[in-house]
């Protein structure tokens, strides 16, 4: 049985996994890559255990930062997003990340967001002010284990404190925002407008999988506010709790102690790294650590990853058929995706244990 973050995740036959995908405007940097390679590893481990996995990885193509980037480039938001999506798909293929079963796009799910907002209005979990539908979020920070000041700081980083006036409580967030001149807008029962970010993911997940998930993945920085509000919205409309049985919040990639982000000007793009480094070496660098751990990227670590990869290939070429070592590799993967432990056993034992580890991790030579 797979354990994720200390949570046992028994699955009978089939698992539903939702991955918070990209906002296609600055793809694909190593922060993105870490999240999606780790998600791919989780899928591969589940499939190694005999579980069928339905994977949904969304595309957030209705978003303020995307629209701003498209405007700077002099392009429509949808055409700009399509180009970035192509680059992202190319990078994921190079890194061996398998395509998801479902890949919903936010702009296609506007009707589902409207349905979600209408249902939450009807059951009292939302309210309407001047064409904007607000979700009642008073209890969300506390459920996430945050004090009000910390919650406000984190929400401000993602723009949740900006936008129209009219919220009844500081923790309330937009489900549907009244139209702003110059921004994309769609018709709704409350007038022209656009969906809120958290509502987009809630609607896409509910549309794809229904009221609950087995595993939800995304970057650690999305834990709050995004995942907290997405869960709260889904649970408020369905009454099913928990929304996700387990969470894979992948550790942040840093550069000199600072989060890798376009705003920080410290992006390291996958395409640039792969000009001089084998994709398998980069993939190994991303996963040869605890998945929840934040870590500093250093270019010299790529050489060390390449050297270790060669050692693993050499170990796999040995003829050892140690059933106990194979079992130990399997146990490490099941114990919170403990890749360092699995690779340590694989390198020492060689043979079948190394081949299993390389196959499950998508590192085949």
Secondary structure, DSSP 8 states (H G I E B T S, - for coil): -EEETTEEE--SSEEEEEE----TTS--BHHHHHHHHHHHHHHHHHHHTT-EEEEEE-B--S-HHHHHHHHHHTS-HHHHHHHHHHHHHHHHHHTT----SB--BGGGGHHHHHHHHHHHHHTTSEEEETTEEEE--TTHHHHTT--HHHHHHHHHHTTTT-S-S--SSTT-EEEEEE--TTS--B--TTSSEEE-HHHHHHHHHHHHH-S-EEEEEEEGGGIIIIIHHHHHHHHHHH--S-SEEEEEEE--EEETTEE--GGGT---BHHHHTTTS-HHHHHHHHHSS-TT--EE--THHHHHHHHHHHHHHHHHTS----HHHHHHHHHHHHBT--HHHHHHHHHHH-HHHHHHHHHHTT---
